[in-house]
Amino acid sequence: MKTKSKEDFRSHCAVNYGVEIFGDKWSLLIIRDIVFAGKKTYGEFLKSEEGIATNVLASRLSLLEEQGILARTPNPDDGRKDFYTLTEKGLDLIPVVLNIALWSAKHDAKSYLRGSKVFAARLRQNPTEVSEELKALVRSGGCLFPGS
C-alpha cells in the first residue's frame, strides 16, 4: 500500500484529512485497542470482539504505519511477531477516541463506559487533563484498562 500524497486526498478540508486517514471504524478500533486494552500484536488485534478480517487488519495496520500513526518494531523474543505502538501523531488521537467514547456512553445504553462512572465523570469534567495522563500512560507502554 502506498502512502497518500497531497494529490491523493479528495480535499484539504480539516475534517476530510482526518477521515481519509483514520475515518474507517477499523483504524479507530485498532487505536482503541492500544489505548484501552494495551494490545500490541496482529494476533491481539485479531481477537477483538468486532471480528476484523485478516486482510482488513493487515491493510489498516499498514496504512496507519505509513501515515505515521503507528510504529512497528520486531518482538525481541519472537522475530515472527511485531509490536505496534502509537507514535506522537497517534497519541494525539487519544482525545478524539475519548470524545467518541463519551458520546457513545451518552447515547448507547449498553456502553461499557457507563460501568466506569468515576472515569467517565472525570473525563467529562477535565478532558484535557485525562487525555494528557492517558497519553503519558500509553507512551510508557500502559493502557487504560489493563487485562481487558
Backbone torsions as a table, in degrees:
resi	resn	phi	psi	omega
1	MET	NA	131.5	-179.3
2	LYS	-91.5	152.4	179.1
3	THR	-69.4	141.0	177.5
4	LYS	-66.5	133.2	172.6
5	SER	-100.5	173.5	179.8
6	LYS	-54.6	-35.1	-178.0
7	GLU	-73.3	-17.9	-177.2
8	ASP	-79.5	-16.6	-178.3
9	PHE	-82.2	141.7	179.4
10	ARG	-63.1	-36.9	175.9
11	SER	-157.6	171.9	178.2
12	HIS	-107.6	26.1	170.2
13	CYS	-60.4	139.5	-177.0
14	ALA	-59.1	-36.9	178.7
15	VAL	-70.4	-43.7	-179.3
16	ASN	-60.1	-42.8	-180.0
17	TYR	-54.7	-50.0	-180.0
18	GLY	-64.2	-43.4	-179.1
19	VAL	-62.2	-39.8	-179.5
20	GLU	-67.8	-27.9	-178.9
21	ILE	-91.2	-48.0	-174.9
22	PHE	-127.9	19.8	-172.8
23	GLY	-81.1	-8.0	176.1
24	ASP	-88.6	156.0	-174.2
25	LYS	-61.8	-32.8	-174.4
26	TRP	-67.7	-40.4	179.8
27	SER	-62.8	-45.2	179.3
28	LEU	-67.1	-32.7	178.4
29	LEU	-71.4	-32.0	174.2
30	ILE	-64.3	-45.2	178.4
31	ILE	-62.9	-43.8	176.1
32	ARG	-56.1	-46.3	-177.9
33	ASP	-60.9	-35.9	177.7
34	ILE	-69.6	-48.5	-174.6
35	VAL	-71.8	-47.4	-174.1
36	PHE	-84.5	-40.7	-171.5
37	ALA	-112.0	-6.7	178.3
38	GLY	73.1	21.4	179.2
39	LYS	-69.0	145.4	-176.5
40	LYS	-137.0	-14.8	-174.4
41	THR	-118.4	159.0	177.6
42	TYR	-51.9	-47.7	-178.6
43	GLY	-61.6	-38.2	178.4
44	GLU	-66.9	-42.6	178.2
45	PHE	-62.8	-38.1	-178.4
46	LEU	-62.6	-27.2	-177.5
47	LYS	-84.0	0.1	-179.9
48	SER	-61.5	148.7	-172.4
49	GLU	-64.0	-19.2	-178.8
50	GLU	-74.8	-15.8	173.3
51	GLY	72.9	53.1	178.5
52	ILE	-66.6	139.7	176.9
53	ALA	-72.3	150.1	-176.3
54	THR	-60.0	-41.2	-178.8
55	ASN	-68.7	-35.4	178.7
56	VAL	-69.0	-43.2	178.1
57	LEU	-59.5	-48.0	179.4
58	ALA	-59.2	-42.3	179.7
59	SER	-63.9	-45.2	-178.4
60	ARG	-68.2	-41.0	177.4
61	LEU	-60.7	-42.6	178.8
62	SER	-63.2	-46.5	179.4
63	LEU	-61.2	-46.6	-178.9
64	LEU	-64.6	-34.7	175.8
65	GLU	-68.8	-46.1	-179.4
66	GLU	-61.9	-32.8	-179.6
67	GLN	-84.6	0.8	176.8
68	GLY	79.2	19.0	179.3
69	ILE	-91.8	-34.8	175.8
70	LEU	-116.8	149.8	169.4
71	ALA	-115.3	140.8	-179.9
72	ARG	-115.2	129.2	177.0
73	THR	-132.0	145.7	179.0
74	PRO	-66.7	143.3	174.2
75	ASN	-70.9	121.4	-177.8
76	PRO	-64.9	-22.7	-178.9
77	ASP	-90.9	-19.5	-177.6
78	ASP	-148.4	99.3	-176.2
79	GLY	-61.7	-12.8	178.5
80	ARG	-82.4	-11.8	-178.0
81	LYS	-113.8	150.8	174.9
82	ASP	-119.7	152.7	171.9
83	PHE	-101.9	137.0	175.5
84	TYR	-111.9	128.5	178.1
85	THR	-132.0	157.5	177.5
86	LEU	-77.9	135.8	171.7
87	THR	-79.8	178.9	175.2
88	GLU	-59.8	-38.8	176.8
89	LYS	-62.1	-40.2	177.7
90	GLY	-69.3	-39.0	177.7
91	LEU	-61.5	-29.1	177.9
92	ASP	-66.8	-11.2	176.4
93	LEU	-85.4	-9.3	-178.4
94	ILE	-56.7	-45.7	177.6
95	PRO	-60.8	-33.8	178.4
96	VAL	-64.5	-48.1	-179.4
97	VAL	-63.3	-40.4	179.5
98	LEU	-65.8	-38.9	177.9
99	ASN	-67.3	-37.8	175.2
100	ILE	-63.2	-41.4	179.3
101	ALA	-63.2	-42.0	177.8
102	LEU	-63.7	-44.7	178.6
103	TRP	-59.7	-45.0	-179.7
104	SER	-63.5	-41.6	179.7
105	ALA	-62.3	-34.2	179.2
106	LYS	-69.7	-36.8	-171.2
107	HIS	-107.6	-10.0	179.9
108	ASP	-114.8	108.5	-176.5
109	ALA	-60.5	-20.9	-178.6
110	LYS	-102.6	11.0	-178.6
111	SER	-57.8	134.0	177.7
112	TYR	-60.5	-31.1	-177.3
113	LEU	-64.6	-24.8	177.7
114	ARG	-62.2	-25.6	177.1
115	GLY	-77.7	-11.8	178.9
116	SER	-109.8	61.8	-173.0
117	LYS	-59.3	-40.0	-178.9
118	VAL	-65.2	-46.4	179.4
119	PHE	-63.3	-45.8	-178.7
120	ALA	-61.7	-42.1	179.0
121	ALA	-64.2	-43.6	178.7
122	ARG	-63.4	-40.4	179.1
123	LEU	-64.4	-42.3	177.7
124	ARG	-64.0	-38.4	-176.1
125	GLN	-76.0	-37.2	-176.6
126	ASN	-143.4	70.5	-174.7
127	PRO	-62.1	-35.3	-178.9
128	THR	-66.7	-45.1	179.7
129	GLU	-62.4	-46.6	-179.8
130	VAL	-62.6	-42.9	179.4
131	SER	-61.0	-44.5	-179.8
132	GLU	-65.6	-40.5	176.8
133	GLU	-63.0	-41.8	-179.5
134	LEU	-68.3	-38.2	175.5
135	LYS	-58.6	-46.0	-179.8
136	ALA	-63.1	-40.7	179.6
137	LEU	-63.4	-47.7	-179.2
138	VAL	-67.4	-39.9	178.4
139	ARG	-57.2	-34.2	-178.8
140	SER	-90.6	7.8	175.5
141	GLY	97.8	1.7	179.4
142	GLY	-89.1	-175.3	178.0
143	CYS	-152.8	167.2	-176.0
144	LEU	-68.7	-45.0	-177.1
145	PHE	-123.4	78.2	-179.3
146	PRO	-59.6	142.9	178.3
147	GLY	80.4	5.7	-179.1
148	SER	-85.6	NA	NA
